[in-house]
């Protein structure tokens, strides 16, 4: 399988090298902890391997405690113990000696439930043995200004500590290139949040905040990052500095020196080459503004890079929301040995403003992207999504404006969702989308090859029937309104039947196209399934199924070449209506070959079918070509072919071939008025042009009447069969008609006959009296009617009035009105009879 991901070799080498153990030079850089002599009052008391840190300066309300250090570093097994008390909410330690902090030991807070902030603009490294033991939140930053409302803590110089009250809500970086943070340790906070803010961040160890959030953000120089709610990742905002923050004039240790201790020698897995940090063996560079992260677990996770977010073999697990953000590119890779996994209990957002590049197909039994809420991929560039996705909410591929995004995949994209699926243009390998909701593609869909990765997987593993099609053909499969997500069962013991949560909180990309109709499939652009080269001998297959309606542009699975080939078939099955552009499944083989087969076309709808034209012809220079069969099955509707085949401008359906006979079957019910099918008039029910097979052309204008339930044409003799698919209605009634004196007319509204009409075809249905006894008089709205005269049960002015005068006693044979339910159209009807009993007496009815 490794051979199919050549374009990721460099990135995979990157991934394999990202287990960093800082070398001896870096370890010797770890300093002792020394307080700054700036009047802050910080006291550092060594106690064996532990440094107890006391003193400092308080804010006016006593809630914030400030420390100042000239050096701050820990060797392995050393502990920096910040002493607190219950009245202290935040401890902020600034390091302003100009050296980076290299921490291989333990940072802890004792005596109070305080948040800990470590501020060193020169840079911070957490080595392999770095650990945290803090009761609340932890923040490490290379900012040189910390905002408290309108007041600022400067990382160097004097401060008005008394004025620094409240929670820190902003982090300012006045330098042109802010310092970096590197982590290869295990940083875990039990109750609070874990924040890393810097110019560049490489976390190759573990970050964990099971009850809070992990927020990693890189900030460009001369900008600040603001949290509108202190500590909230949902309101992260980067903006130019417009405040009086003192500039940082001390050295900033660049990433190469952080990793090598300034000697220029390599740290494990990283190489410094001409002042740039590269991944050993690959040449892939870590640039200013990038973020890399390996293992992150939290309630909420936000990784926000001002340049690139690179996630190699990453394991990201959020019980609520997961946000992966980059101003440039989000790049995601797995490897042959380690999967990439992104899991969210809420919404999952991947946003790379310029591009998203995903290749995670080495472990198909583990779906890389799974969200319990909405899953969104957002970019104004190309979104390359070679992975499988499961969303228990809406799945969206969007641009930054909220419209459909450009989706691309070389190898194997499969999307499973329990809500609507929305994307723009798609180009790439065989694609399957399955959802319990609807599917909306706002652009074109172009399939260029089979699903090669799935093909290898299916050779040794059980695959669904759809999976087998994807593995062998350049196929498009769209299934909406399903009850079971079939492809989501890979790696699970049984098919995954999922119910979306009733409420999901958290981050969502809400600016998106309006939701499509329930359980519908809508492709606004055109569909083309065709291989890019002669390496693939067929252009297969387009399959769409939904209990709702289907709307799509033109569908082209045709093949033109000089070798044997078969065009793809098209199958659209909808419980509602089908509307599609021109369908072309033809073959045109220019050489003398054994044969060519055009694809078949099946459109099956519970309602109306509207299409432009259908071309399933097969032409071969050798004369060995088989045209594709056409089935248009509108079970309860009409069929309208409104256009003409480009290669045969007089035809709407064209199935001619060079040898074998193809067939056309059209089934319809004529609509509510039982309209005839007309070849030459598609206004209501018919085709605009002719229907042509090998042996017959039905030319305009030809009428096929709708009489009863009939079949016209002969499939075996002339290749065309037209079926009027109709069922007579049923009538059930429970009349409630009052008694009346003998020889007196009875007057009542027609709806008191209490008719219940059951008509499977939804036609316009009227009632009629089958027989009227000799001597009796029946009037409807004052007009005498005869047996068989139809009348509606209701109309614009309400139910019509029936006046019934029984026959004289000498003519009376029985007391019944015989009524019919009539399916009425063009003077032809079929009916089901029901007898209404009308009683009368010789005395007026009692009041």
Long-range contacts (C-beta under 8 A, 24 or more apart in sequence): 1-336, 1-361, 1-362, 1-453, 1-456, 2-336, 2-362, 4-361, 4-411, 4-452, 4-453, 4-456, 5-359, 5-361, 5-362, 5-411, 7-359, 7-410, 8-333, 8-359, 10-282, 10-283, 10-284, 11-282, 11-284, 11-310, 11-312, 11-331, 11-333, 11-359, 12-312, 12-333, 12-335, 12-336, 13-279, 13-281, 13-282, 13-284, 14-279, 14-282, 14-284, 14-310, 14-312, 14-333, 15-312, 15-313, 15-333, 15-334, 15-335, 15-338, 16-335, 16-337, 17-269, 17-270, 17-279, 17-280, 17-281, 17-282, 18-204, 18-269, 18-279, 18-292, 18-294, 18-312, 18-313, 19-204, 19-268, 19-269, 20-182, 20-184, 20-202, 20-204, 20-259, 20-267, 20-268, 20-269, 20-270, 21-128, 21-184, 21-267, 21-268, 22-102, 22-125, 22-127, 22-128, 22-184, 22-259, 22-267, 22-268, 23-260, 23-261, 23-265, 23-266, 23-267, 23-268, 25-260, 25-261, 25-262, 25-263, 25-265, 26-102, 26-125, 26-127, 26-258, 26-259, 26-260, 26-261, 26-267, 27-75, 27-76, 27-102, 27-104, 27-127, 28-261, 29-73, 29-100, 29-102, 29-261, 29-262, 30-73, 30-74, 30-75, 30-102, 30-103, 30-104, 30-127, 31-71, 31-72, 31-73, 31-99, 31-101, 31-102, 32-71, 32-73, 33-69, 33-71, 33-72, 33-73, 33-74, 33-80, 34-69, 34-70, 34-71, 34-72, 34-97, 35-67, 35-68, 35-69, 35-70, 36-68, 36-69, 36-70, 36-96, 36-97, 37-70, 38-68, 38-96, 38-158, 40-66, 40-67, 40-68, 40-161, 42-67, 42-68, 42-69, 42-93, 44-69, 49-77, 49-78, 49-79, 49-105, 50-78, 50-79, 50-80, 50-81, 51-78, 51-79, 51-80, 51-81, 52-81, 52-83, 53-80, 53-81, 53-82, 53-83, 53-93, 54-83, 56-91, 57-161, 58-88, 58-161, 58-162, 59-161, 59-162, 59-163, 59-164, 59-165, 60-162, 60-163, 60-165, 61-165, 62-87, 62-88, 63-87, 63-88, 63-89, 63-90, 63-165, 63-166, 64-88, 64-89, 64-90, 64-92, 64-148, 64-161, 64-164, 64-165, 65-90, 65-91, 65-92, 65-114, 66-92, 66-93, 66-94, 66-153, 66-159, 66-161, 66-164, 67-91, 67-92, 67-93, 67-94, 68-93, 68-94, 68-96, 69-93, 69-94, 69-95, 69-96, 69-97, 70-95, 70-96, 70-97, 71-95, 71-97, 71-99, 72-101, 72-103, 72-118, 72-120, 73-99, 73-101, 73-102, 73-103, 74-102, 74-103, 74-104, 74-105, 74-106, 74-107, 74-130, 75-104, 75-105, 76-104, 76-105, 76-127, 76-129, 77-105, 77-129, 78-104, 78-105, 78-106, 79-105, 79-106, 79-107, 79-108, 80-105, 80-106, 80-107, 80-108, 81-108, 81-109, 81-110, 82-107, 82-108, 82-109, 82-110, 82-114, 82-116, 83-110, 83-111, 84-109, 84-110, 84-111, 84-112, 84-114, 85-111, 85-112, 86-111, 86-112, 86-113, 87-112, 88-112, 88-114, 89-114, 89-115, 89-167, 90-114, 90-115, 90-117, 90-167, 90-168, 91-115, 91-116, 91-117, 92-117, 92-119, 92-146, 92-153, 92-168, 93-117, 93-118, 93-119, 94-119, 94-120, 94-153, 94-155, 94-156, 95-119, 95-120, 95-122, 95-155, 96-120, 96-121, 96-155, 96-156, 96-250, 97-122, 97-250, 98-122, 98-250, 98-251, 99-251, 99-253, 100-124, 100-125, 100-179, 100-253, 100-257, 100-258, 101-125, 102-127, 102-258, 103-127, 103-130, 103-185, 104-128, 104-129, 104-130, 104-185, 105-129, 105-130, 105-131, 106-130, 106-131, 106-132, 106-133, 107-131, 107-132, 107-133, 107-134, 107-138, 108-132, 108-133, 108-134, 109-133, 109-134, 109-135, 109-136, 115-139, 115-192, 117-141, 117-146, 117-168, 119-143, 119-144, 119-146, 119-153, 119-155, 120-155, 120-179, 121-155, 121-156, 121-173, 121-175, 121-178, 121-179, 121-248, 121-250, 121-252, 122-179, 122-250, 122-251, 122-252, 122-253, 123-179, 123-180, 123-181, 123-198, 123-252, 123-253, 123-254, 123-255, 123-258, 124-179, 124-180, 124-181, 124-182, 124-198, 125-181, 125-182, 125-183, 125-258, 125-259, 126-181, 126-182, 126-183, 126-184, 126-185, 126-187, 126-205, 127-184, 127-185, 128-184, 128-185, 128-205, 129-185, 130-183, 130-184, 130-185, 130-186, 130-187, 130-205, 131-185, 131-186, 131-187, 131-188, 132-187, 132-188, 132-189, 134-189, 134-192, 135-190, 135-191, 135-192, 136-189, 136-191, 136-192, 137-189, 137-192, 137-193, 137-194, 137-195, 137-212, 137-231, 138-187, 138-189, 138-192, 138-193, 138-194, 138-195, 139-168, 139-193, 139-194, 139-195, 139-196, 139-197, 140-181, 140-195, 140-196, 140-197, 140-198, 141-171, 141-181, 141-195, 141-196, 141-197, 141-198, 142-173, 142-178, 142-179, 142-180, 142-181, 142-197, 142-198, 142-199, 142-252, 143-171, 143-172, 143-173, 143-178, 143-197, 143-219, 143-224, 143-225, 144-172, 144-173, 144-174, 144-175, 144-245, 144-246, 144-247, 144-248, 145-170, 145-171, 145-172, 145-173, 145-174, 145-224, 145-243, 145-245, 145-246, 146-170, 146-171, 146-172, 147-171, 147-172, 147-224, 147-226, 147-243, 150-243, 152-243, 152-244, 152-245, 152-246, 154-245, 154-246, 155-248, 156-246, 156-248, 156-249, 156-250, 157-246, 167-230, 167-231, 168-230, 169-226, 169-227, 169-228, 169-230, 170-224, 170-225, 170-226, 170-227, 170-243, 171-197, 171-219, 171-224, 171-225, 171-226, 172-223, 172-224, 172-241, 172-243, 172-245, 173-199, 173-219, 173-220, 173-221, 173-222, 173-223, 173-224, 173-241, 174-221, 174-222, 174-241, 174-245, 174-246, 174-247, 174-248, 175-221, 175-222, 175-247, 175-248, 175-252, 176-221, 176-222, 177-221, 177-252, 177-254, 177-288, 178-218, 178-219, 178-220, 178-221, 178-252, 179-252, 179-253, 179-254, 180-253, 180-254, 180-255, 180-258, 182-255, 182-258, 182-259, 183-207, 192-231, 193-231, 194-298, 195-231, 197-225, 199-288, 199-289, 200-255, 200-286, 200-287, 200-288, 200-289, 200-290, 200-291, 201-290, 201-291, 201-292, 201-293, 201-305, 202-255, 202-286, 202-290, 202-291, 202-292, 203-291, 203-292, 203-293, 203-294, 203-296, 204-292, 204-294, 205-294, 205-295, 206-294, 206-295, 206-296, 206-297, 207-293, 207-295, 207-296, 207-297, 207-298, 208-296, 208-297, 208-298, 209-297, 209-298, 209-299, 210-297, 210-298, 210-299, 210-319, 211-299, 212-298, 212-299, 212-300, 213-298, 213-299, 213-300, 213-301, 213-302, 214-296, 214-297, 214-298, 214-300, 214-301, 214-302, 215-301, 215-302, 215-304, 216-291, 216-293, 216-302, 216-303, 216-304, 217-302, 217-303, 217-304, 217-305, 218-289, 218-290, 218-291, 218-304, 218-305, 218-306, 218-307, 219-306, 220-289, 220-306, 233-300, 233-301, 233-302, 233-323, 233-507, 234-300, 234-321, 234-506, 234-507, 236-302, 236-304, 238-306, 255-286, 286-310, 289-327, 289-328, 291-326, 300-346, 300-506, 302-507, 309-352, 311-340, 312-340, 313-338, 313-339, 313-340, 314-340, 314-341, 314-342, 315-340, 315-341, 316-341, 316-342, 316-343, 317-341, 317-343, 318-343, 318-344, 318-345, 318-346, 318-348, 319-345, 319-346, 320-344, 320-345, 320-346, 320-505, 320-506, 321-346, 321-347, 321-348, 321-349, 321-373, 321-506, 321-507, 322-346, 322-347, 322-348, 322-349, 322-371, 323-349, 323-351, 323-507, 324-349, 324-350, 324-351, 325-349, 325-351, 325-352, 326-351, 326-352, 326-353, 327-353, 327-354, 328-352, 328-353, 328-354, 328-355, 329-354, 329-355, 329-356, 329-357, 329-381, 330-355, 330-356, 330-357, 330-358, 330-379, 331-357, 332-356, 332-357, 332-358, 332-359, 332-360, 332-368, 332-387, 333-359, 333-360, 334-359, 334-360, 334-361, 334-362, 334-363, 334-368, 335-362, 336-362, 339-363, 339-366, 339-368, 340-368, 340-387, 341-366, 341-368, 342-368, 342-369, 342-370, 343-370, 343-371, 344-370, 344-371, 344-372, 344-373, 344-375, 345-372, 345-373, 346-371, 346-372, 346-373, 346-504, 346-505, 346-506, 346-507, 347-371, 347-373, 347-374, 347-375, 347-376, 347-393, 347-504, 347-506, 347-507, 347-508, 348-373, 348-374, 348-375, 348-376, 348-391, 349-375, 349-376, 349-378, 349-507, 349-508, 349-509, 350-376, 350-377, 350-378, 351-376, 351-377, 351-378, 351-379, 351-509, 352-378, 352-379, 352-381, 353-379, 353-380, 353-381, 353-400, 354-379, 354-380, 354-381, 355-379, 355-381, 355-382, 355-383, 355-384, 356-381, 356-382, 356-383, 356-384, 356-385, 357-384, 358-384, 358-385, 358-386, 358-387, 359-384, 359-386, 359-387, 359-411, 360-386, 360-387, 361-386, 361-387, 361-411, 361-412, 361-453, 364-388, 364-412, 364-453, 364-454, 364-457, 364-461, 364-490, 364-491, 365-461, 365-490, 365-491, 366-491, 367-488, 367-490, 367-491, 372-501, 372-504, 373-501, 373-504, 373-506, 373-508, 374-419, 374-504, 374-508, 374-509, 375-417, 376-508, 376-509, 376-512, 377-405, 377-407, 378-405, 378-509, 379-405, 379-406, 381-406, 382-406, 382-408, 383-407, 383-408, 384-408, 384-409, 384-410, 385-409, 385-413, 386-410, 386-411, 386-412, 386-413, 386-453, 387-412, 387-413, 388-412, 388-413, 388-414, 388-415, 388-416, 388-487, 388-490, 389-413, 389-414, 389-415, 389-416, 389-417, 390-416, 390-417, 390-485, 390-488, 390-496, 391-415, 391-416, 391-417, 391-418, 391-419, 392-417, 392-418, 392-419, 392-498, 392-499, 392-500, 392-501, 393-417, 393-418, 393-419, 393-500, 393-501, 393-504, 394-419, 394-420, 394-421, 394-422, 394-437, 394-512, 395-419, 395-420, 395-421, 395-422, 395-435, 396-421, 396-422, 396-423, 396-509, 396-512, 397-422, 397-423, 397-424, 398-422, 398-423, 398-424, 398-509, 398-511, 398-512, 399-424, 401-511, 402-509, 402-511, 402-512, 402-513, 403-442, 403-513, 404-440, 404-441, 404-442, 404-443, 404-513, 406-443, 411-451, 411-452, 411-453, 412-451, 412-452, 412-453, 412-454, 414-454, 414-470, 414-487, 416-485, 416-486, 416-487, 416-488, 416-496, 417-485, 418-485, 418-498, 418-499, 418-500, 419-500, 420-515, 420-516, 422-512, 422-513, 422-516, 425-525, 429-474, 430-454, 430-469, 430-470, 430-471, 430-473, 430-474, 430-475, 430-476, 430-477, 431-470, 431-475, 431-476, 431-477, 432-466, 432-467, 432-470, 432-475, 432-477, 432-478, 432-479, 432-487, 433-477, 433-478, 433-479, 434-477, 434-479, 434-482, 434-485, 434-486, 434-487, 434-488, 435-479, 435-480, 435-481, 435-482, 435-485, 436-481, 436-482, 436-483, 436-485, 436-498, 436-500, 437-480, 437-481, 437-518, 437-519, 438-480, 438-481, 438-515, 438-516, 438-517, 438-518, 438-519, 438-520, 438-521, 438-522, 438-546, 438-548, 439-478, 439-480, 439-516, 439-520, 439-521, 439-522, 439-546, 440-513, 440-515, 440-516, 440-522, 440-524, 441-522, 441-523, 441-524, 441-525, 442-513, 442-524, 442-525, 443-524, 443-525, 444-525, 444-526, 444-527, 444-528, 444-553, 445-476, 445-523, 445-525, 445-526, 445-527, 445-528, 446-527, 446-528, 446-529, 446-530, 447-474, 447-475, 447-476, 447-527, 447-528, 447-529, 447-530, 448-474, 448-530, 448-531, 448-532, 449-474, 449-531, 449-532, 449-536, 450-474, 450-475, 450-536, 464-489, 466-543, 469-540, 469-541, 469-543, 472-540, 473-538, 473-540, 473-541, 473-568, 474-529, 474-530, 474-531, 474-536, 474-538, 474-539, 474-540, 474-568, 475-529, 475-540, 475-541, 475-542, 475-543, 475-568, 476-527, 476-529, 476-541, 476-542, 476-543, 477-541, 477-543, 477-544, 478-521, 478-523, 478-543, 478-544, 478-545, 479-543, 479-544, 479-545, 479-546, 480-519, 480-520, 480-521, 480-544, 480-545, 480-546, 480-547, 480-548, 481-518, 481-519, 481-546, 481-547, 481-548, 481-575, 517-548, 517-549, 518-548, 519-546, 519-547, 519-548, 519-575, 520-546, 520-548, 520-549, 520-550, 520-551, 520-576, 521-546, 521-548, 521-549, 521-550, 521-551, 521-552, 521-574, 522-550, 522-551, 522-552, 523-551, 523-552, 523-553, 524-553, 525-553, 526-553, 526-554, 526-555, 526-556, 526-581, 527-552, 527-553, 527-554, 527-555, 527-556, 528-556, 528-557, 529-556, 529-557, 529-568, 530-556, 530-557, 530-558, 530-559, 534-561, 534-563, 537-563, 537-564, 537-565, 537-566, 538-565, 538-566, 538-567, 538-568, 539-565, 539-566, 539-567, 539-568, 539-599, 540-566, 540-568, 540-569, 540-599, 541-568, 541-569, 541-570, 541-571, 541-599, 542-568, 542-569, 542-570, 542-571, 542-572, 543-571, 544-571, 544-572, 544-573, 544-574, 545-572, 545-573, 545-574, 546-573, 546-574, 546-575, 546-576, 547-574, 547-575, 547-576, 548-574, 548-575, 548-576, 549-574, 549-575, 549-576, 549-577, 549-578, 549-579, 549-607, 550-574, 550-576, 550-577, 550-578, 550-579, 550-580, 550-605, 551-578, 551-579, 551-580, 552-579, 552-580, 552-581, 553-580, 553-581, 554-580, 554-581, 554-582, 554-583, 554-584, 554-612, 555-580, 555-581, 555-582, 555-583, 555-584, 556-583, 556-584, 557-584, 557-585, 557-599, 558-584, 558-585, 558-586, 558-587, 558-588, 558-598, 558-599, 558-615, 559-586, 559-587, 559-588, 559-589, 559-596, 560-587, 560-588, 560-589, 560-590, 561-589, 561-590, 562-589, 562-590, 562-591, 562-593, 563-589, 563-591, 563-593, 564-589, 564-593, 564-594, 564-595, 564-596, 565-589, 565-596, 566-596, 566-597, 566-598, 566-599, 567-596, 567-597, 567-598, 567-599, 567-618, 567-628, 568-599, 569-599, 569-600, 569-601, 569-602, 569-628, 570-599, 570-600, 570-601, 570-602, 571-600, 571-602, 572-602, 572-603, 572-604, 572-605, 573-602, 573-604, 573-605, 574-604, 574-605, 574-606, 574-607, 575-605, 575-606, 576-605, 576-606, 576-607, 577-605, 577-606, 577-607, 577-608, 577-609, 577-610, 577-637, 578-603, 578-604, 578-605, 578-607, 578-608, 578-609, 578-610, 578-611, 579-609, 579-610, 579-611, 580-610, 580-611, 580-612, 581-611, 581-612, 582-611, 582-612, 582-613, 582-614, 582-615, 582-643, 582-645, 582-646, 583-611, 583-612, 583-613, 583-614, 583-615, 584-615, 585-615, 585-616, 585-628, 586-615, 586-616, 586-617, 586-618, 586-619, 586-627, 586-628, 586-647, 587-617, 587-618, 587-619, 587-620, 587-625, 588-619, 589-619, 589-620, 589-621, 589-622, 589-625, 590-621, 591-621, 591-622, 592-621, 592-622, 593-620, 593-621, 593-622, 593-624, 594-622, 594-624, 595-620, 595-622, 595-624, 595-625, 595-626, 596-620, 596-624, 596-625, 596-626, 597-625, 597-626, 597-628, 598-625, 598-626, 598-627, 598-628, 598-655, 598-657, 598-662, 599-628, 600-628, 600-629, 600-630, 600-631, 601-628, 601-629, 601-630, 601-631, 602-630, 602-631, 602-633, 603-631, 603-632, 603-633, 604-631, 604-633, 604-635, 605-633, 605-634, 605-635, 605-637, 606-635, 606-636, 606-637, 607-634, 607-636, 607-637, 608-634, 608-637, 608-638, 608-639, 608-640, 608-671, 609-633, 609-634, 609-637, 609-638, 609-639, 609-640, 609-668, 610-640, 610-642, 611-640, 611-641, 611-642, 611-643, 612-641, 612-642, 612-643, 613-641, 613-643, 613-644, 613-645, 613-646, 613-651, 613-652, 613-653, 613-654, 613-689, 614-641, 614-645, 614-652, 614-653, 614-654, 614-655, 615-645, 615-646, 615-647, 615-648, 615-654, 616-654, 616-655, 616-662, 617-647, 617-648, 617-654, 617-655, 617-656, 617-657, 618-657, 618-658, 618-662, 619-657, 619-658, 620-658, 623-658, 623-659, 624-658, 624-659, 625-657, 625-658, 625-659, 625-660, 626-657, 626-659, 626-660, 626-662, 627-655, 627-656, 627-657, 627-660, 627-661, 627-662, 627-693, 627-694, 628-655, 628-662, 629-655, 629-662, 629-663, 629-664, 629-665, 630-655, 630-662, 630-663, 630-664, 630-665, 631-665, 631-667, 632-664, 632-665, 632-666, 632-667, 632-668, 633-665, 633-667, 634-667, 634-668, 634-669, 634-725, 635-667, 635-669, 635-725, 636-669, 636-760, 636-761, 636-762, 637-668, 637-669, 637-671, 638-668, 638-669, 638-670, 638-671, 638-675, 638-684, 638-685, 639-666, 639-668, 639-677, 639-685, 639-686, 639-687, 640-682, 640-683, 640-684, 640-685, 640-686, 640-687, 641-682, 641-686, 641-687, 641-688, 641-689, 642-682, 642-688, 643-688, 643-689, 644-688, 644-689, 645-689, 648-692, 649-689, 650-689, 650-690, 651-689, 651-690, 651-691, 651-692, 651-697, 652-682, 652-687, 652-688, 652-689, 652-690, 652-691, 653-687, 653-690, 653-691, 653-692, 654-692, 655-692, 655-693, 655-694, 655-719, 656-692, 656-693, 656-694, 657-694, 660-694, 661-693, 661-694, 661-695, 661-719, 662-693, 662-694, 662-719, 663-693, 663-715, 663-719, 663-720, 663-721, 664-691, 664-693, 664-719, 664-720, 664-721, 665-715, 665-720, 665-721, 665-723, 666-720, 666-721, 666-722, 666-723, 667-723, 667-725, 668-723, 668-724, 668-725, 669-706, 669-724, 669-725, 669-726, 669-761, 669-763, 670-706, 670-724, 670-726, 670-825, 671-763, 672-761, 672-762, 672-763, 672-764, 673-763, 673-764, 673-825, 674-706, 674-726, 674-763, 674-823, 674-825, 674-826, 674-828, 675-706, 675-825, 676-703, 676-704, 676-705, 676-706, 676-826, 677-703, 677-704, 677-706, 677-722, 677-724, 678-702, 678-703, 678-704, 679-704, 691-720, 693-718, 693-719, 693-720, 694-719, 695-719, 696-720, 705-826, 705-828, 706-825, 706-826, 706-828, 707-828, 708-828, 708-830, 709-830, 725-761, 726-761, 726-763, 726-823, 726-830, 727-759, 727-760, 727-761, 728-823, 728-830, 728-831, 728-832, 729-757, 729-758, 729-759, 729-760, 729-763, 729-765, 729-821, 729-823, 729-831, 729-832, 730-757, 730-758, 730-759, 730-821, 730-832, 731-755, 731-756, 731-757, 731-758, 731-767, 731-819, 731-820, 731-821, 731-832, 731-833, 731-834, 732-756, 732-758, 732-834, 733-819, 733-834, 733-836, 735-836, 735-837, 735-838, 737-836, 737-838, 737-839, 738-845, 739-839, 739-840, 739-841, 739-845, 740-840, 740-841, 740-844, 740-845, 741-840, 741-841, 741-842, 741-843, 741-844, 741-845, 742-806, 742-809, 742-840, 742-841, 742-842, 743-805, 743-806, 743-808, 744-805, 744-844, 745-777, 745-803, 745-804, 745-805, 746-803, 746-804, 746-805, 746-806, 746-838, 746-840, 747-801, 747-802, 747-803, 747-804, 748-801, 748-802, 748-804, 749-798, 749-799, 749-800, 749-801, 749-802, 750-780, 750-791, 750-792, 750-793, 750-794, 750-799, 750-800, 750-801, 750-802, 751-793, 751-794, 751-799, 753-793, 753-802, 753-819, 753-836, 755-793, 755-819, 755-821, 755-834, 757-793, 757-821, 759-823, 761-823, 763-823, 763-825, 764-823, 764-824, 764-825, 765-821, 765-822, 765-823, 765-824, 766-790, 766-791, 766-792, 766-793, 766-822, 766-824, 767-791, 767-792, 767-793, 767-819, 767-820, 767-821, 767-822, 768-819, 768-820, 768-822, 768-831, 769-817, 769-818, 769-819, 769-820, 770-818, 770-819, 770-820, 770-831, 770-833, 771-818, 772-817, 772-818, 773-806, 773-807, 773-811, 773-812, 773-813, 773-814, 774-807, 774-811, 774-813, 775-807, 775-808, 775-811, 775-812, 776-804, 776-805, 776-806, 776-807, 776-811, 777-803, 777-804, 777-805, 778-802, 778-803, 778-804, 778-805, 778-817, 779-803, 779-804, 788-820, 790-822, 790-824, 790-829, 804-838, 806-838, 806-840, 815-839, 815-840
